Amino acid sequence: DREFFIDIPKPPMSKQLFAQGDGFDLYIDAVRYLPDNCSISMVTGFAASSDMVMFGRIEKEVDPRSPSVFNPVYLGRKEFRWDASKEWDPTMTLMIQINALERPYPIDKEIEFYDPKERDLSDKEREKKRKEKEEKEKKEKEEEKEGKNKDKHKLSTVGFACHAIFLDAESGDQPDSKTCTEYVLNEGSFQIPVHRTGLQKGEALTERSLDNSPLRKCCSVLIRLVRAPRSQDGLQVLTAKDIEVEEEELERLGLLVRPKPYHLGKYCSERCKPTPMESFLYPSRLEREKTVMPAATAMVQSTGVGELTGDEERALKEFGVFETQRFSQKLKGVRKKVRDGLKTPTTPGLINNSYVFESTPEKGFLVAVDGMDGVPSHLGYGWLGCLVSTFPPGSYYNSEGQIVTEVKCVTDFDFKSDIREPRWLDGYDRWVGVEAAPSGMLCIIIDVRVIFTQQMARGLFGAKKKKMENFELNQMGFAILPVWDVGEHYTVAGNYQLPLYAMGPTDPNMGVGKKSRWTGRATEGYGPTADFLDILYLSADKKGSIHAGIAQALEENIIHAVEGVSVNARLLDGTRWGEFAIPFAAGGAGPRNVNRRYLPLEGKGYLEKEKGKPLGVGTANGLKEEQFSEQNKAMSEQLLSGLGIPETALDISEDDKTIEKKEEEGGGDDDDQD
């Protein structure tokens, strides 16, 4: 259907009280708008009381006749009949868990770092290693083509949904106590929202248990609750288990109620009214269905559980999802293949949130440069700031600093932070309308600039610090933060620790353990240079990754990693405002989960801290707290004037004014597994 949302009010509450001898049928019909990184899926539903006493469970794989894996149809049905040993509990709630095979994406591949030991290899050994790498890549491509990559499709949890099974006959709300004696079945067809995380430990199960969990945007479940029919004399509740008849007869008896297509407006959507962000995203979901609509069966081979036979393919075309005929015997084999593809020996983890929606130019992405780690205590600097820009185009560096319109600055320096772990307080800045390279690559250049305000002066009584008349502005180095790697445009959100690079080979005077003053000056000028950016661009185009370009530049001594020094940054897609909200703060506070995938192989030194008592940057420079604000202003002006950058580079565009901030409150979890 072409309707992404139909506003349907709640149906009238049943007037017929639910008694202990009654029963009901649960139908899980479909899920609407699964994330982009889903293939074949399944639903698991269970009914339980508020204190988690189980009353029944249903598990159903996607119907192989579903026209799209993103809008899967399940046609799941589960009978709930009265058991004299376990009376109905008025607090009963239905919880549904959606699992799907998660498709791998280009940026998930292992990053190949340059190993300095390769310099010692002979030409013969180097050639052997190159051929082994080529053979491995060739084999992986063949296996992917033949569908032998099941291990690359892991079963992950998309989200959870809750729905009240009974309502208080007087108030119309879900009963919160077992003592409620007059209640009715919450009958009807419902569209219920999907949340990213499930029930918290020790929390009571209710329809509202997931309200504080972030929404799985645009995703919802279509369910129905139907009162079980009784025999003609009204004495017995009917069950399909006792009747061996065709589906048409089950329908006549009321034991099988067929679903209606969504566009007919039969599902109450009161709990699924779109947020402003969802209203923005829904059209992209519809557009996706126009261009990419893989049928569920088309994904079977890709998961490595076997190809479809000719008879199975023909059977799929002969039976529509909503037709009343029983499942063809030939299709039962397809169902088994789908079920086999969904089996896993381990508990599924949460799906990667970074590949749920493709990035859009309108909402862009957000970057926060929070600070640095591993800065040598003997550096003796007075202030640090950053130039932040995108590559491509990298105009500032390709023009040797002449084009400054695309540069943004990070300047709100935290003078209370330790000199070895300096921090900035600017927070997120939004980038919109940015275009990637033809290969799909886009990255952020974080250019760290340092200002020295004091120098050591020798006198009759020894050396001591003396304020400089003319401040010295230098570059400490730069970091590269990939926003989109080669391929599709998905912003891989996270809290990142990035290595700091500088141009040229390693300078012996720049090591952390050296006692000489480190000015941060690169051995071959400031960077990144146009030549280095060309290497990144060509690597993305020809080798499929910018990391290959960084490895090449390291091998050829075009750049070097500044030993033990790193930059802390956060990256977030514009559609996920409010997440990853915890900054890398002073005193070691910050997010618990830090992505260190871009650190070199020998990156142990990046996690080690220089010994010594904490020393604030302000204290080290003889500043009092009331002077911090003025000093920041003076240093920012020094940075801008020294580089010829306009003051507009200081403007921050954190949030999107078209999005209500309140819709994301409670959704900022820095521990998302992105």
N, C-alpha and C positions, 0 to 999 in steps of 0.2 A: 504494500500500500504506500501511498505517497503522503500520508498524514503523519507528521512526526509527533503531534500531540493533539488530542481532542479533549476539550474540557467537559467532563461528564460528572454531574453531581452524585452524591452518595444516594444509593437506593433507599426507599422507605424501610424502616426497621420492621422485622417480622413481629407479628402480634402473637404468634404461637410459641408458648413457653417450651423450652427444651427439657425433656424429662430423662431420667436415668436409663430408660429402655430405648431411647431414640439413638439414631446414628446419622452420620453425614459422609459425604464423598468430597474429597479434595481433588481438584484438577489443577495441575501446573501446565498451562497451555504453551507459553512461549516467553522468551526474553527479548526485549527490544534494545537494539543498538549496543552490542558488545564492543569493547575496545578494539582498536586497529590491530593489536598484537595477539588476537585470539584466532584460533582455528576451530576444530570441533570441540564441543562443550557438553557438559552434563549438569544436572541439578540434583541436589540432595535436600529433601525437606523432612522435617520432623516436627511433631506436635508434642509439646511438653507444658507442664504447669509452671507457675512462677518459680517454684523451688526445684525445677528441672526433673520432675517425675515424667518419664517418657510414656506416650500413649500410641506411638506409631511412627513409622519412618518410610520414606519413598525415595528411590534413586532411579533416575531416568536419563539416558543418553539422548543426544539430539536425534530427532527423526531424520533418517537419511534422505527423505524427500524434501527437506527444507531447502528453499531456493537460495538461501544465503546463510553463511556461517555467522554473519553479524546480527541477523534477526532469526535466531534458531527457533524452530517449533519442536516441542517435546511431546505433547499429548500424553502427559503423565496423569495417571488416575490412581487414587488410593482410597480404599474403603476404611472408614473408622466405625466400628460397631461396638455396642455396649458389652462390657465384660463384667460379669457379676463380681469378680474378684477385685475390680478396680473401677470405682465410680467416677463419672465425669467430674472434672475439676473446672469450675467457672473461670479460673485464671488462665486457662490453656491458651498458648500462643503458637502460631506456626512460624518456624524459622527456616529459611531457605538459604543454602550455600550454592553458589555458582562456581564451578571449576571449568577450566578450558586449557587445551594444549596451547602453550605460549610460543608464538613464532619468534625465532631468533632474528636479530637485526644487525646490520653491518658494524655498528659501533661496539657490539658485544664481543666481537672477535678479539682474540688475545693480542695485546699490543707488543710489537717487536721492538725492544730497546737495543741500542747499539752496545755491544759488549767490548770494552777496551782490550780484552784479551785477544780479540780477533786480529789486532795489529801484529801479534807475534806468529800468526799462522803463515805457513809457506803458501806459495801460489797454488800448489797441488791440493793442499788441505782446504784452501779457500774455495777452489773450484768444486771440490767434492761436497762441501757444505752447501754451496749454491745449488748443485744438482739435486741434493736430498730435499732441499726446500721446494724446488720446482716439482719434484715427484709427489711430495706430500700435498701440495696445492692441487695438482692434477687429479690425484686420487679423491680428494675431498669433493671436487666438482663433479666427478663421475658418480660418487655415492649419492650426492644430493640429487643428481639427475635421475638416478635409479630408485630414489625413495628410501635409501638406506641411512637415513639420518634421524631415526626416531629419538636417539639420545639427545639431539639438539632441540627437540620439542618437549619441554618439561611441562608437567601438569601444574597449573598455578590457580590460585583462588582469585576470582574476579571481584567477588563481594558477597554481601549478605543482605537479606530482607526479612522483616518481621511483620506479622499481621495477626490481629486479635481474632480468635475463633468464636468467642461468645461476647455478648453485650448485656449489660445490666438492663433488665426490662423497664426499669423506671427512668434511669438517667441516660441510657443510650451509650454509656462509656464502658470500657473494658473493666470487668470486676477486678478489684485489687485484693480480694479476700476470698478464701474458700467458703466462708460462711454465707456468701450470697446464694439465696435459694431460688430467686426468680430471675432467670436469664434466658436469652434467646440466641439462636444460631446467627452469626454475622453473615447471613446469606447474601449471595450476589456475585457479580464479576468485578474484579478489582485490578487496577494497575498500581503496583506498590513500588516505592523507590528502593534502589540498591545502594548500600553503603560499603565503603572500602574495607572496614574492619568489623569484626564480630563482637560478641558479648564479652565484656570485661570480667575477669575472674571475681567470683563472689557476688556478681550483680544479678538481681532478680530478672527473669525473662518476662518482658511485656512487649506490647506493640511499639512502645517508645524507647526501648532499650538502646537502639542504635542512633538516637537523635543527635548525640554528640560526636558520632563518627562522621568523617567527611563523606559527602555523596560521591558515588561513582557517576559522574555527570552524564546525563542523557540516557542512562541505563535504567531499565525497570523490568519488573516481572509481571506477567499476566496470569492471574489465578482465579479460581472459582470455588466457592463453598456451596454445596447443594445438599439439602436435607434428604436423607435416605428415604426412598419410598417404602410404603408398607403393603402388605397383602390386602386383598379386597375386603377381608373382614376386619382389617386394622389391627390384628393381634400380633403380627409378625413383621419385623423389619427385613426387607428383602436384601439379598446379597448375591452378587454375580458368581460367587464361588459355588453356590448350590444349583446354578442353572447352566445347562449345556445347550445354548441356543446361539443363533447368528447375531451379529451386532444389531441388525434391524430390530430383532425382538427385544434385545436389551434396551434399545432406545424407546421402544413402545412401553416397556415396563418402568421407564424412568431411571434405569440403572446405568445408562450411558447417555450423557448429554453432550452433544457436539459443540465445540467452540465456534464462535463467529469471528470473521476477520475484523481486525482492529478498526478499519475505516468505517464500519457500521456503527461505531460509537456505543458499544455495549459494556465497556469496562469503566467503572467509576475511577476517575483520575484525580480525585480531590487531594490526595497526598502526594501527587506527582506534578503539581503545577511548576512549570519551568522557572528557574532562577534567571536573572538577567544574563548570566554567562551561558546558561544552557540555551536560552533563546538565540544567542549569538552562534552557538556551536551546532545546533540542530540542522541548519541548512547544509553544513559540511557533511553531516551524516547522510543526508539524502543524496548529496552529490557523490559521495563514496559509493552508494548503491548503484548509481548510474554507470560508474566507470569500473568499479571492482566489486563483483558480486559472485564470489566463488560458492558454488553449492557445497553442502556439507560433504557429499560423497567425493567431491573433487579433492578434498583434503586428506582422504583416506590413504592414498598412495604416498603422499608427502610425509606422513607420519611413520611410514615403514612397516605397516601391518598387512600389506598385500594389495594387489591390483584387483579391480572389479572385473568380473567375467562379462562376456557379451550379454548373457541372459540377465545378469544383474543390472546392467546399464539400461537394457530395454525395459525391464520391470519398473525401474525408477521413473521412466517417462510415461508409463501406463497408469500409474497411481498418483493422484494428487493428495496433498496433505489432508485435506478436509473431506475426502471421499469416504463413503461409509463401508466400502469393501474391507474385508479382513486383510491383514498384512499378507502379501504374497509370500509363499514359501521361499521363493528366490530372494526376496528382500530380507528374510530372516538371516541369511548369510551375511548380508551387508551390515545389518545391525550388530552381528557378532564381531565383525571387523572393526566397527566403530567402538564397541565396548572394549575390545582388546587394545585399541589405540589409546584408550583413556585409563588403562590400568597403570598403577604405579606402586612400587613397594614402599615409598616414603610419603610422609605427610606433605601435601602441597604448601608451598609458600605463597605470599601475596604476589600478584602479578606486577610487573615493572610499570610503574605509573608514567614513566617518561615516554612510553610508546603508545599511550592510549589515544591521544589526539595529535595529529600533525600540526606543527607550528603554523601560525598565520601571520602575515605581515602586519595586519591591523592591531593585533594584541602583542606581537613581538615577544621579547624575552627580557628578563631582569637579571642584572649582574650586581653583586655587592663585593667589593674588595675590602675585606675586614682587617687584614694585617699581615704580619710576617713572623716567621719563626727562624731561630738559628742565627740571628744577626750578631756578629762578634761584639763583645762588650768594649773592646778597645777601639771600635770604629770612631767613637767620639763625635757623633753627628748632633745637629741641633734640631732637625726637622726632616720628616719624610712625606712625600706626596706621590701620586701616581697619575700618569696619563693613560687613559683607557680608550681604545679604538677598535674597530673591526677590520678583519682581513678575510676576504677582500672588502674594500679596495686597498686599505693600508696607505692611504694618500699621504699621510704625514711623513711616512718613512720613504715612500717612493719619490717624494718631492724634496727630500732632504730638509724637512721641517718647514717648507714654505706653505703648504696647504694645511691649515689648522682648523678648518670649520667642522671636521668630523671627530675632533678629539674632545673627550670629556675628562674632567679632573676629579680626583679624590684628594681632598685637602683637610677634612675635619680630623686633625691629628689628636690622638688621645695622649696628652702629656703625662697622664698618670700611669700609662702602661710601661712595662719593663723595657729597658733599652735593648734587651736581647729578643723580646717579643713585642715589637711595636704594633699598635692597633689604630685603625681609623673608625670613625663613628658615622660616616656618610650614609651607610645602608644601601638599599637597592636603588638602582637607576634603570629605567625602562628604555629599551631600544626598539623602535618600531620602524617598519618600512625598509628593513635591511635586506639586501639581496645576497644570495650565496653565489659561489662560483658555479660555472656550468656543471661541474662534477657533483655539486651539492654541498661542498665544503664551506664552512664558515667558522671562524674562530675569533676570540677576543685577545688582543695584545694588551698586557698589563705592564706598563713601562714605569719602573720605580725610580724616582728622582730623590736625591739626598742634598740637603743644604747644611754646610758646615758653618757654624757661627762662632766657634772658638778654635784657637790654635795654641800649641804648647810654646811658651816663651821662656828662654833661659835667663836667669838673673844671678845676682851675687849669692842668693840663698837657694839656688836650684831652679828646676823647671816648674812652671805652673801655667794653668790655663789662662788665656787672655782673649777677650772678645775681639773678633776681627772687625776691622772697619768696613771691609767689603766682603759680604758673604760669598761663599764658594758653592756654586750649583753644579752637581755632577749626576751622572747616571749610575745607579747601583746595579741594574740589570733589568731583565724583562722575563715575563712568564707568558706561556701560551695556553689559553683555555679553549678547547674545542667546544663550539656550540652545536654545530651539525657536522658530523663526519660525512664522508662520501656516501651518497645514497639519499634516502628520504629525509625530509626535514623534521626530525624529532629532537626537541631540546632535552638533553639528558640532565635533568635537574640533580642537584646534589651539593654537598659541602666538600670542597676540593682543597687538597694540599698540593701545590704545584711547584715544580723545581724552578729555581731562578737561573736564567742563562745570561751569558754575556758574550760579546763578539770576540773572535780570535781564540788561540789556544790558552790553556790555563796559565794565569799569571802567578808565579810563586809568591808574590807579595799579597795575594788576595785570599790565601788560605785561612780557615778559621783559627788554626793554632799559631799563626804568625803574630809576632809582637809589633811588627811595623804597622804604621798607620795605613788603613785600607781606604783609599779614596773612592773605590768603586769604579774607577775609570777602566774601561775595557782596553785590552791590549791593542785592539785594532779599531778604535772609534766606537761611537754609540751605535746601538742597534735597536731593533732588528734592521739590518740593511736591506736595500732593494734586492741584492743578489740572494740573500738568505730567503726572503719572501718568495722569490722566483722558484727556489728549490721546493718550498712548501706547496706552491701552486702546482708545479709539474708533478710532484709526488702524488698529490690528490688526484690529478688527472690520469696519470699513467700507472701508478702503483696502487691506487685505491685507498690511500690513507695519508694524512699529513704526518703521522708518526714516523713513517718511512723517511720523510724529508728531514725530520729532526734527527733521526738516527744517522742519515747520510751526512748532515752538517757536522755532527759530533765526530764522526769518523774522519772527515776531511779537515778537522780543526778549524772549521769556519766559525763555530760557536763552542762554548764549553759550559758545563754546569758549574755554578758557583757552589762549592762544597758545603753541604749541610744547610744551605739557606733556601727557604721556601716562602711562597706566597699563599695566603689563605683567602679563598673566595667562595661565594655561593652563586649558583646558577639556577634559574627558575623560568619555566615557560610562562608567558603572559596570561594564559588561561588558568594558572594555578596560584593566583595571588593569595597570599596569606600562609603558604607553606614554606618550610625551611626558614622559619622566622627567627631562629636562635642564632645570633652572630658569634663569630670567634671573638670573644671578649677578653679584656685584660685579666691577668691573674690566672690564666689557664682555663677559665670558664668558656663554655661553648657547646656546640653540638656533640652528641655522643658518637654518631656515625660519621666518619670522615672518609671520603673517597680518595685513596692514594694511588690509584691505578696509573697515574702519569709519572710517578717518581721513578728514577732509574733503578736498575737491578740492584746496584750497590747502595740502595737507599736507606740502609739502617742508620746512617749518620743523621738523616733528616729527623729521626725520632729521638735523638739524644739531645739533652739540654746541657748547656754550659753551666758548670758549677759556680756557685756564688749567691750572695744575698740579692733579692730583688732590688732594683734601682730604677726609679721612675725617670723618664726622659726629662721631665721638667726639673726634678731635683738635680739631675746630672748637669743641667745647664744653668743652675742657680736661679730658676724661676719659681715664683710663688703662684699659688693656684689662681689668684685674681688676675694674673698676667697671662694666663693660658689663652684666653680668647683673643686678646690683642696680638699675641705672638702668632697665633694661627692665621689671623688676618694679614699680618705683615709678611709671613712666609708664603702665603698663597699669592699675594701680590708679587712677591719676588719671583715665584715660579712662573707666573703668567707673563710678567714683563721680560723675564730672562729668555723666554722661549717664543715671545710674540703671540701668545694665545689669548683670544678674547675672553672677557669675563663670563660670557654665556656658557663657557665650558664648565662653570661651577653649578649651573642649573641642574636640579634633580627632578626627575619625573618618575616618582616611585609607583604611583597607582594609576589605574585607568579610571577616569572620572565617570565613564559610562557604566561602571560595574559597582554595585553596592558592596562596600567592604564587609557589611554585616553578614553577607551570605557565606563568607569564608571563615567567619569566626569559629574557632574550635577545630579548624581543619589544618592547622599548621603543625605538622609532625615532622620534625627533622630526622626522625628515625625511619622514614619510608625507605624501603629497599629499592632505591632507584639506581 
